[in-house]
Amino acid sequence: MNIAALSEQHSVQDVGYFDVLIVGAGISGVDAAYHLQQNFPERTFTLLDTLESFGGTWLTHKYPGIRSDSDLFTFGYKWKPWMGAPIATAEEILKYMNEAIEENQIDEHIRYRHKVLNAEWSSEEKQWTVVAENLESGEFLKFTCNFLWMCQGYYHHAEGYTPEWEGMADFRGPIVHPQTWPEDLDYKGKKVLVIGSGATAATLVPAMAADCEHITMIQRSPTYFAPGLNRNELADTLRELDVPDEWTHEIVRRKILHDQEEITRRSFEEPEGLKAELIAGAREYLPEDFDIETHFTPKYRPWQQRLAFIPDGDLFQGIAAGKASVVTDQIDRFTEKGILLKSGTELDADIIVTATGFNLCVLGDVDFAVDGAPVNFADSVGYRGFMFSGVPNMAWVFGYFRASWTLRADLISDYVCRIFQHMQDLGATVVTPELRPEDSNMQIRDWVDPDNFNPGYLTRSMHLMPKQGDHEPWVFTQDYWREKDEFPAASLEDGALKYT
Ligand SMILES: Cc1cc2nc3c(=O)[nH]c(=O)nc-3n(C[C@H](O)[C@H](O)[C@H](O)COP(=O)(O)OP(=O)(O)OC[C@H]3O[C@@H](n4cnc5c(N)ncnc54)[C@H](O)[C@@H]3O)c2cc1C
């Protein structure tokens, strides 16, 4: 429904104009607000979020053990030192974000429980009209803004992805998705089956193992895990030497990124060597007779899916202690008592957890229109993977898979502020990425190259995502080590960004 139709059905209250409207108060939205304030303190902005507080992902997910799977030196902001251990719980991340928000007075700009429904650009007025529903009062509110900074993440927060299996209704116990974890779920002394072997399953299994009678992870195919101590020796040394926190943060970030670049390079150039090392890492924790070949030897190249770090090898420790086990098989159907596998084995359960991922969401399910025409992002081409052909004054923060998401949020924030400065210098108020004559024969590709990175949630919904081209500035490389140099140096007069 567009704004005109919505306005016929509901009274829509006019809130007024902001220079910038940010959607989402997760890690990306707070980053955007920080950069905007630092670079353009005179500009007005507001930040809207559906949820009741900040944090996005880290507020939504409440399952046992919820933690990051990448280190907080790089998942944290480049502008706020991380003082804890590398892998952090959701609670620690929220505490860090709370400090970031309060220290920079971002809280006074956030409106929680505001769900953005529509965004319509008018070339005549040179502004967006954005309608949001206040979920507390049920009121519809209209904002206008010059620039829309979409920091709404990449998946539906309300509900996770659960495939349909035959017989699900027959199972006599609860079937739970980690994204909507019931606070009162009692799993003490119970038999639990966890379907999936991504980072979420790898977190849940060790976190629940001690309390359950037994917990079993069922996977169709194995995943790579990188076990290691949850401490950073370099950070510990620098802290011992009383090096200022800002320096420690920066030095440790550089070291981690340097090491990760090497791992990424090896995943392409010598995947077999890297694979052998990762598997040897698992072997260190698992009993000698454990069938690593079947359960922890993936078929794909390391890094084609996100590589989850498991602190202190806790997943493997749970297995070694006999409290947890892993089954590699296919699900035939759910039964009254549990799950029947294709091999004919039936696994008994009191509770089944479907750690089966997300539903991808393109731009927050907001109905976009430009000059009255609805925008289908699948028809647009991404400008360096953060703006879109034919869509004026709008950026979307989509982070990295292989490196920490926030590294890209920071790079995009700097880039957007650079564009703002350029527009100010030109006296322009509108910037629109548009394909140039030399782009007319460009090969149009999927948003993310499936050979580069191919988790299920992306491949399931790739057809809904914007496209990328085969040359700059239309490529989306998902390569931090390239973008960290290219983004700050890229010309703002490349002919693809049109200013008026
Ligand atoms: C369980 C889990 C663990 C993860 N761990 C890591 C990790 O360790 N390292 C890593 O790099 N990445 C990780 N990720 C990816 C993670 O989502 C990002 O790193 C990051 O937190 C995303 O931040 P964001 O602000 O872009 O989006 P989100 O955290 O998704 O926040 C988006 C916000 O926008 C709001 N929003 C959405 N649509 C609307 C709308 N229409 N109107 C108003 N508000 C809206 C949402 O309510 C939400 O608060 C993880 C993801 C999950 C699910």
The ligand as an ORCA input file, in Angstrom:
! r2SCAN-3c Opt
* xyz 0 1
  C      22.744    -14.816     16.095
  C      23.611    -13.974     15.210
  C      24.956    -13.838     15.489
  C      25.757    -13.053     14.679
  N      27.066    -12.936     14.993
  C      27.858    -12.161     14.244
  C      29.228    -11.992     14.553
  O      29.742    -12.551     15.513
  N      29.979    -11.216     13.749
  C      29.464    -10.582     12.656
  O      30.194     -9.891     11.973
  N      28.161    -10.703     12.351
  C      27.351    -11.470     13.099
  N      26.026    -11.598     12.778
  C      25.470    -10.835     11.684
  C      24.769     -9.631     12.388
  O      23.448     -9.589     12.099
  C      25.490     -8.361     12.103
  O      26.817     -8.498     12.394
  C      24.996     -7.124     12.844
  O      24.665     -7.267     14.183
  C      23.915     -6.551     12.039
  O      23.705     -5.266     12.506
  P      22.707     -4.303     11.787
  O      22.569     -3.123     12.655
  O      23.137     -4.065     10.383
  O      21.351     -5.130     11.678
  P      20.413     -5.760     12.850
  O      21.208     -6.173     14.000
  O      19.596     -6.778     12.146
  O      19.530     -4.546     13.284
  C      18.594     -3.977     12.406
  C      17.602     -3.174     13.203
  O      16.720     -2.565     12.264
  C      15.386     -2.676     12.745
  N      14.471     -2.669     11.592
  C      14.408     -3.559     10.573
  N      13.428     -3.218      9.721
  C      12.845     -2.091     10.230
  C      11.771     -1.279      9.807
  N      11.082     -1.518      8.679
  N      11.440     -0.215     10.577
  C      12.131      0.078     11.710
  N      13.152     -0.679     12.161
  C      13.513     -1.750     11.421
  C      15.361     -3.986     13.494
  O      14.338     -3.954     14.462
  C      16.754     -4.031     14.122
  O      16.773     -3.489     15.407
  C      25.201    -12.389     13.565
  C      23.848    -12.548     13.276
  C      23.063    -13.327     14.091
  C      21.612    -13.457     13.759
*
